[in-house]
Amino acid sequence: MSPTWTTFLFEAANFLVLAAVLSWLFFQPVRQALVDRRAKFEALEDQASKKLADAEKVQHDIEATRASLQVELNDLRTRELDSARRKAEQILDEARAVSERERAMSRREATRLSDTQRDTLAEVAATAAAETVGQLFRQIGGPDLHSALVDSACRQVRALSPGTLAPVKIESSAPLSDEQITALNDALGQAATNAAYRTTDGLGAGVRIATSQGLIDASVSGLTQFARRSLVQEMSRHGNGHHPLQGTNNA
């Protein structure tokens, strides 16, 4: 073999050895760094995807919980409202029963008294009955009673002719809630457009509604006066048509 080829082969072998050494010294760490960096990016991407999935699951759970709570709240509100209405109706029935007992007792006593005694007893009994009913309402007063009286007023309004109610004035001892105002407006129909709401001291629970067709007094004050007037009228009726308390009855 000629010296030229020998030299060429020796230099080629040296070049290959040098290239291998350089590759091992420099390129291998670079490739490893690239591999490590790619693995790190993939790990970060997997971690971000997992966190996003966890966040979406938490959001879904929150929405499901919120919907469940809203359903439970609506059910609870409906049950409480029904319970309050039933309790209020029971309270009104008890108040009427008290008034009826007082009237029955007064009627029995009145049959044994003279006209003068009957007149005196009628006035005293009417005052006592009104005070008893008023005291009973004051003892049991509260949001349940107030809601029941507002519902009673709505039913009475619906029984009237809706086209001839205006002008309408609604009085209460305290500002009504939005729900109660909505219920009254629904019962009034078109007449609710110009209805005037105002607060009046001394009414107690409930409302008093003045319409062109008459007065609807579904308040504690109105019920107390109704008990008084009813007893006076009943006593007068049992007095053979004698009406000595005409002035009291008109009070």
QUIBELTA-V380381 format. One line per field, one symbol per residue. phi: phi as a letter, one per 40 degrees, with the letter a starting at -180 (. if undefined). A space follows every 50 residues. Layout:
phi=???
This chain:
phi=.cdccccccccccccccccccccccbcccccccccccccccccccccccc cccccccccccccccccccccccccccccccccccccccccccccccccc cccccccccccbbcdccccccccccccccccccccccccbcicccccccc cccccccccccccbcccbbbbacadccdccccccccccgcccdbcbbacb cgcgcgbbbbbcchbbbbbccccccccccccccccccccfgcbcbdcccc c
